Amino acid sequence: MKDIYNVIGLMSGTSLDGLDVAYCRFELAEGKWDYKILCANTYGYSDDLRRRLSTLENATALEYARCNVDLGHYFGKCVCKFLTDNGLDANTVDFVSSHGHTIFHQPEIGLTTQIADPNAIAAETGLPVVADFRTLDVALGGQGAPLVPIGDSLLFGDYDSCLNLGGIANISFRKEGRRVAFDISPCNMILNYLSAKMGKPYDEDGQMAKSGRSNESLLKVLNELEYYKIPYPKSLGKEWFVEKFRPFFEKSTESVPDLLATATEHIAEQIAKVLNDNALNSVMVTGGGAFNTFLIDTLSQKTDCRVEVANKLIVNYKEAMIFAFLGVLRMRGEANCLSSVTGASSDNCGGVVLGLTKVR
């Protein structure tokens, strides 16, 4: 079995920032994995594709199926462009590992879907593809999320905990000898939604939020939402955000800066509660929200846990890198999803593999 893998990881998150592409090298030596992101890029979505993805949960079955194929071809074209942009030879890539783009995530009814047809990716690139990492875990009774924690455990074990501030804030840490992880709260989903009302894709450095004032009554309502009382394992999807969370902001007459300030306060309070309740001493922060200095400062004021933002490359591309790593574990036939995290009946090795003739 190989000990060195060169893999392209693909990640498309709920905030619709674009497709993250990371070319990574993983090496196993003396039972420990080493990693390196050799190069990485983000390829934005066209206005049309972003619109289709943002409303796909309400589309017809035909529109959904067509978008799945179209997005797969787009992912594949992005990989080809990535190879050209970085002067890479496809022969140096063992395989592509794709998270896809989540549309439906309702594990309570046994459902999770990530589109971007891996067959289309393989057809565009000529490379083997590993995809569909979540559905086996859901079939085993798990949440199918989060999946990143096994990468946190094997690649970032020097930290007590790892926090990702993407569309949703999620965390992983060791507790009583096991890795546990769960979604904490919405994050960039709500911040970007509010920023769009001001004609901006996001609130740079959290400056608009910083200029506003938190609404205490709205904050109290948000903090009392039922999800926060549920024990982990648990996870959030866009449906919950649209149905249970966003309406409080849609109905509010507060200014956008005040709503951003309230959302930021809420996110920081929910994260700090997890850090404090579990007596965590250090947390590594990644994801787009790590660049929101107002959010990081607000969080730091609410906890004694050392909040450390990772280097820029890891902040931007950690999830793409870890999905590349999950593909490595899948190719090795090793567990890449932890039942202690998801609540499944057993650890499992998720992922569908296409184009095995390329794998050495």
C-alpha positions in Angstrom: 0.0 0.0 0.0 1.2 3.5 -0.8 2.5 5.9 1.9 2.6 9.0 -0.3 -0.5 10.5 -2.1 -0.9 13.5 -4.3 -4.5 14.5 -4.3 -6.7 17.3 -5.5 -9.5 18.1 -3.0 -12.6 20.0 -3.9 -14.9 21.8 -1.5 -18.0 23.9 -2.1 -19.6 25.3 1.0 -23.0 26.6 2.0 -21.9 30.2 1.8 -21.5 29.9 -2.0 -18.2 31.7 -2.1 -17.0 29.4 -4.9 -15.2 26.1 -5.4 -12.0 25.6 -3.4 -9.4 23.5 -5.1 -6.3 22.3 -3.2 -3.5 20.1 -4.5 -2.2 18.3 -1.4 0.5 15.8 -0.5 0.0 13.3 2.3 2.8 11.1 3.6 2.5 8.4 6.3 5.7 7.9 8.3 6.1 5.9 11.5 2.3 5.8 11.9 1.8 9.5 11.6 0.4 11.5 8.7 2.2 14.6 7.4 0.4 17.0 5.1 1.2 19.9 2.8 -0.9 22.1 0.6 1.2 22.4 -2.5 -1.0 25.0 -4.3 -4.6 26.1 -4.1 -7.2 28.3 -5.8 -10.8 29.3 -5.5 -13.0 29.5 -8.6 -16.1 31.7 -8.2 -19.6 30.8 -9.4 -21.3 32.8 -12.2 -24.3 34.8 -11.1 -26.5 32.2 -12.8 -25.0 29.2 -11.2 -25.0 30.9 -7.8 -28.7 31.7 -8.3 -29.5 28.1 -9.3 -27.6 26.7 -6.3 -29.2 29.1 -3.8 -32.7 28.1 -4.8 -32.3 24.5 -5.9 -34.1 23.0 -2.9 -37.3 24.5 -4.4 -36.6 23.4 -8.0 -38.2 20.6 -10.0 -36.8 17.1 -10.1 -35.5 17.7 -13.6 -33.9 21.0 -12.7 -32.2 19.4 -9.7 -30.9 16.5 -11.8 -29.7 18.9 -14.5 -27.9 21.1 -12.0 -26.1 18.0 -10.5 -24.7 17.2 -13.9 -23.9 20.8 -14.8 -22.1 21.4 -11.5 -20.1 18.2 -12.0 -18.9 19.4 -15.4 -18.1 22.8 -13.9 -16.0 21.2 -11.1 -14.2 19.1 -13.7 -13.4 22.2 -15.9 -12.2 24.0 -12.8 -9.8 21.1 -12.0 -8.4 21.3 -15.6 -8.0 25.0 -15.3 -6.3 24.6 -11.9 -3.8 22.2 -13.5 -3.0 24.7 -16.2 -2.9 27.7 -13.9 -0.4 26.0 -11.6 1.7 24.3 -14.3 0.7 20.8 -13.1 0.8 17.6 -15.1 -2.3 15.4 -14.5 0.0 12.4 -14.3 1.2 13.8 -11.0 -2.3 13.6 -9.5 -3.4 10.3 -8.0 -7.1 11.2 -7.9 -9.6 14.0 -7.3 -11.6 13.9 -4.0 -14.8 15.9 -4.1 -17.2 16.9 -1.3 -19.7 18.2 -3.8 -22.3 20.8 -2.8 -24.9 20.1 -0.2 -28.5 20.8 -1.1 -30.6 18.7 1.2 -29.3 17.6 4.6 -32.0 16.0 6.8 -30.4 13.0 8.5 -33.4 12.6 10.8 -35.3 11.2 7.8 -32.2 9.4 6.4 -31.4 12.0 3.7 -28.4 13.9 2.7 -27.4 15.0 -0.8 -24.3 16.5 -2.3 -24.5 17.4 -6.0 -21.7 17.7 -8.6 -21.9 14.5 -10.5 -18.5 12.7 -10.0 -18.9 10.9 -13.3 -18.9 14.4 -15.0 -15.8 15.3 -13.0 -14.1 12.1 -14.1 -15.1 12.7 -17.7 -13.8 16.3 -17.8 -10.5 15.5 -16.1 -9.6 11.9 -17.0 -8.7 11.4 -13.4 -10.2 9.0 -10.8 -12.7 10.6 -8.5 -13.8 9.9 -4.9 -17.1 11.5 -3.9 -20.3 11.0 -1.9 -18.8 10.8 1.5 -21.8 11.3 3.7 -24.6 8.9 2.6 -23.2 5.7 4.1 -22.9 7.3 7.5 -26.6 8.5 7.3 -27.6 5.0 6.2 -25.9 3.7 9.3 -28.1 6.0 11.4 -25.5 8.9 11.7 -25.7 12.6 11.0 -23.3 12.3 8.0 -21.7 15.4 9.4 -19.3 16.8 10.4 -16.7 14.7 8.4 -13.7 16.9 9.0 -13.0 15.8 12.6 -11.0 12.7 11.6 -8.7 15.0 9.7 -8.6 17.2 12.8 -7.6 14.2 14.8 -4.9 12.8 12.5 -3.5 16.1 11.1 -4.1 18.8 13.7 -3.8 16.8 17.0 -1.6 19.5 18.6 -4.7 21.6 19.3 -7.3 20.9 21.9 -10.0 21.7 19.4 -10.6 22.8 15.8 -13.2 25.4 14.9 -14.4 26.0 11.4 -16.3 29.2 10.6 -17.9 28.5 7.3 -21.6 28.9 6.4 -22.1 27.0 9.6 -19.8 27.1 12.7 -18.7 23.6 13.7 -16.1 22.2 16.1 -14.3 19.0 17.0 -12.3 18.0 20.1 -11.4 15.0 22.2 -13.5 14.1 25.1 -13.1 11.1 27.4 -10.8 9.5 24.9 -13.0 10.0 21.9 -13.2 12.6 19.1 -16.5 14.4 19.2 -17.8 17.1 16.8 -21.0 18.9 15.9 -22.4 22.0 14.2 -22.7 24.8 16.7 -24.7 27.5 14.9 -25.1 29.4 11.6 -22.2 31.6 10.9 -21.4 33.1 7.4 -24.8 31.9 6.2 -26.5 34.7 8.2 -23.7 37.2 8.0 -23.4 37.0 4.2 -27.2 37.0 3.9 -27.4 40.3 5.8 -24.4 41.8 4.1 -26.1 41.2 0.7 -28.8 43.6 1.8 -26.1 46.3 1.7 -24.9 45.2 -1.7 -21.9 43.4 -0.3 -21.0 39.7 -0.6 -19.7 39.7 3.0 -18.9 42.0 5.9 -15.2 42.6 5.5 -13.4 42.4 8.9 -16.9 42.6 10.5 -16.8 46.4 10.1 -20.6 46.8 9.5 -21.3 44.6 12.5 -18.9 46.6 14.6 -20.7 49.8 13.7 -24.0 48.4 14.9 -25.5 47.6 18.3 -26.7 44.2 19.3 -30.5 43.8 19.9 -30.8 42.1 23.3 -34.4 40.9 22.8 -33.5 39.3 19.5 -30.3 37.9 20.9 -32.3 36.3 23.7 -34.8 34.6 21.3 -31.9 33.3 19.2 -30.1 31.8 22.1 -33.2 30.0 23.3 -33.7 28.1 20.0 -34.4 24.4 20.5 -31.3 23.3 18.5 -28.9 24.6 21.2 -30.5 22.4 23.8 -30.1 19.2 21.8 -27.1 17.1 22.9 -24.5 16.1 20.2 -24.1 14.4 17.8 -26.1 17.0 15.8 -25.8 18.9 12.6 -27.4 21.8 10.8 -28.5 22.2 7.2 -29.8 25.0 5.0 -33.4 23.9 5.6 -33.1 24.6 9.3 -31.5 28.0 8.6 -34.2 29.0 6.2 -37.1 27.7 8.3 -36.0 28.2 11.9 -33.4 30.9 12.0 -33.5 33.4 9.1 -37.2 34.4 9.7 -36.2 36.3 12.9 -34.0 38.5 10.9 -36.5 38.9 8.0 -39.2 40.1 10.4 -36.9 42.5 12.3 -37.1 46.2 11.6 -33.6 46.8 13.0 -30.9 48.2 10.7 -28.6 45.9 8.9 -25.6 46.9 11.0 -27.6 46.2 14.1 -28.7 42.8 12.8 -25.1 42.0 11.9 -24.0 43.0 15.4 -26.7 40.8 16.9 -25.8 37.8 14.7 -22.1 38.2 15.5 -22.9 38.4 19.2 -25.0 35.3 19.0 -22.4 33.2 17.0 -19.7 34.2 19.5 -21.8 33.4 22.5 -22.8 29.9 21.2 -19.1 29.1 20.3 -17.8 30.4 23.7 -20.4 28.3 25.5 -19.0 25.2 23.9 -15.4 26.1 24.6 -16.1 27.0 28.2 -18.4 24.1 29.0 -15.8 21.7 27.8 -12.8 23.4 29.5 -10.9 23.7 26.2 -7.5 25.4 26.4 -6.8 26.1 22.7 -8.7 26.3 19.5 -7.5 26.5 15.9 -9.8 28.6 13.8 -10.3 28.1 10.0 -12.9 29.0 7.4 -13.9 32.3 5.9 -15.1 33.6 9.3 -11.6 33.5 10.6 -10.9 36.7 8.7 -13.8 38.4 10.5 -11.7 40.2 13.1 -14.7 41.6 14.9 -16.2 38.1 15.3 -12.8 36.7 16.5 -12.4 39.6 18.9 -15.9 39.2 20.2 -15.4 35.4 20.7 -12.0 36.0 22.5 -13.7 38.3 25.0 -16.1 35.6 26.0 -13.7 32.7 26.7 -10.3 32.0 28.4 -9.6 29.5 25.7 -6.7 30.6 23.5 -8.2 31.4 20.1 -5.6 31.0 17.3 -6.4 31.8 13.7 -4.5 29.4 11.4 -2.2 30.6 8.6 -4.0 31.9 5.6 -3.6 28.9 3.4 -5.0 26.6 6.0 -7.8 29.0 6.9 -8.9 29.1 3.2 -8.4 25.6 2.2 -8.5 23.3 5.2 -11.8 21.7 4.2 -10.7 21.1 0.7 -7.5 19.6 2.0 -9.3 17.3 4.5 -11.7 16.1 1.9 -8.6 15.2 -0.1 -7.4 13.3 3.0 -10.8 11.5 3.4 -10.3 10.3 -0.2 -6.9 8.9 0.8 -8.4 7.0 3.7 -11.1 5.7 1.4 -8.6 4.5 -1.1 -6.8 2.7 1.8 -10.0 1.1 3.0 -9.7 2.9 6.4 -12.3 4.6 8.5 -12.9 8.2 7.4 -16.0 8.8 9.4 -16.2 8.5 13.2 -19.4 7.1 14.9 -18.4 9.0 18.0 -18.9 12.2 16.0 -21.9 11.4 13.9 -23.8 8.9 16.0 -23.8 6.2 13.4 -23.9 2.5 14.4 -20.2 2.1 13.5 -17.2 3.9 12.2 -17.3 3.7 8.4 -15.3 4.2 5.2 -17.5 6.4 3.0 -17.1 7.4 -0.6 -17.8 6.2 -4.1 -14.7 5.6 -6.3 -14.7 6.1 -10.0 -11.9 5.5 -12.5 -9.8 3.1 -10.6 -7.4 2.4 -13.5 -5.5 5.6 -12.6 -4.9 4.7 -9.0 -1.4 3.3 -8.4 
